[in-house]
Amino acid sequence: TGPTLPCGSSLTARLGKWDTRKCGWQLCSTKFRIEFASVEIVVGLDDDPAPESVNDYNVYKPADQEMDAKTKQYIRMGELLRDKTTELTQLIVLTLPVPRDSTPAPKYMSWLEVMSNNLPPILMLRGNQQDALTFYC
């Protein structure tokens, strides 16, 4: 058996599609011969971040930016990533958040920093918010 594959989405959790998501990860992992012991759906993205995490974020926060719901969500995502990461974790693959046109660049970069701070190497992939792996036979 191999490692646990954590995956999660607040939207997926709200829609109750956990089993579908699990099956998708299991099928994709098996297809690419990635060994795993279990697939774990990570929930709690909609919870408020811990006060300590918010204080840590203030180091990266642009001085003129307010703390909005999206920022709190990215702080919480960083917490969940750190909670699920062990000393055996060698790489985290994460979908790069899509910035809106109205999001200032310093704020966007602070989101990336708060999600990746104090973690093993992270590969952030830009996509269309869909889980996908492509291979050619």
N, C-alpha and C positions, 0 to 999 in steps of 0.2 A: 504494500500500500504506500501511497505517496502523501503529499501534504494536503491540507485543507485549502480549497479554493474559495476565498471570500468574495462575494459579489453582493451588490445591493443597490437599491434605488428607492427613494421615498415614494415615487410615483408607482413603482411596481408593488410596493407594500400596500399602498392605499387601494390599488385596483384588485388586490388579492390574487395576483398571478404568480405567487411564489413557486408553485409546482411547475408551471410552464417555464419559468426562468431557470429553475434547477435542472430540468430536463435539457434545456438548451445548452447550458454549461457542460453538463455531463456528456451529451452527444458530441459537442465541439471538442472537448478535451480528449475523449476517446478517439475521435477521428484523427487527431494529431498526435496520438500516442503519448499524451501527457498524463502521467500517473497521478492519482489523487485518492485520498481516503474518503473525503466527503465534500459536498458543496454546502456552504453556509450562506444563507441570505442575511445580510447585515441590515438591521433596522435601527432606527433611532435618529435618522438624519434630520427629522423635523423637530427634535428636542433642542432646547436651548443649550448652548455651549457652557461649559463650566466657567465660573468667574476667573479662574487662573488662566484659562486659555484666552479669554477676552483680554486680560492684562498682557499676556504674551503678544497678542496681536497688535497691541498699541505701539510696540516697537517698530512694526512694519507699516502701520497705518499712515497714509498721507495726512498731514496736519489739517488740511481743509476738508477732509471727508467725514461724513457722518457714519455711524454704525447702523446699517440697514439690515433687512431680513436676509438678503442674499449673502452679505458678508458673514452674518451669524451662521448661515448654512455651510459656508466654506470653512469656517473655524471648526464647526462641529464635524465636518468631514475629515479634517486633519486629526481631530481627537479619535474618531473611529478608526482611521488608518493606523494611528499609533497604538490603539488598544488591541488591534488584531495582528500587529506585527510582532514577531518574535526574533530572537537572536539568530534563528536559522533562515530568516527571510533574506534572500539574495537580490530580489528585484520586485518592484511593484509596477504593474502596468495600469495606467489610469487614463481615462478619456479626458482630454484637455477641455476645460470649461469654455464654452463659446461666449466671447465677450459681445455685449450689445454695443451698438454705435454710440450710445450715450454713456458708456462706461469709460471713465478716464484711464489712461494707461497706467499711472502709478497705483490706482486702486486695483486694477486687474493683476498687476505684478504682485501686489501685496496678498491677493487671494492665492496665487500660485505658491508664494513663499510660506504662507501659514498652513497650506495643505502638505507641503513637502519638508518642512523643517523637522530636524531630528529623526529622519527616517532613512532606511537604506536607499540605494539608488532607485529613482523613479523614472520610468519611460512614459512620457505623456504623449498620447496619440491624438491627433485632430481627426474628428470624424463627424458624423451627423447624429450623434447621440444614440446610435444603434450598435449593439454588440455584433461584431463581424470579424471573421478571419477568412482570408482568401488564399487559396492555393491552386496550383495548376498541375494537372496530371500529365 
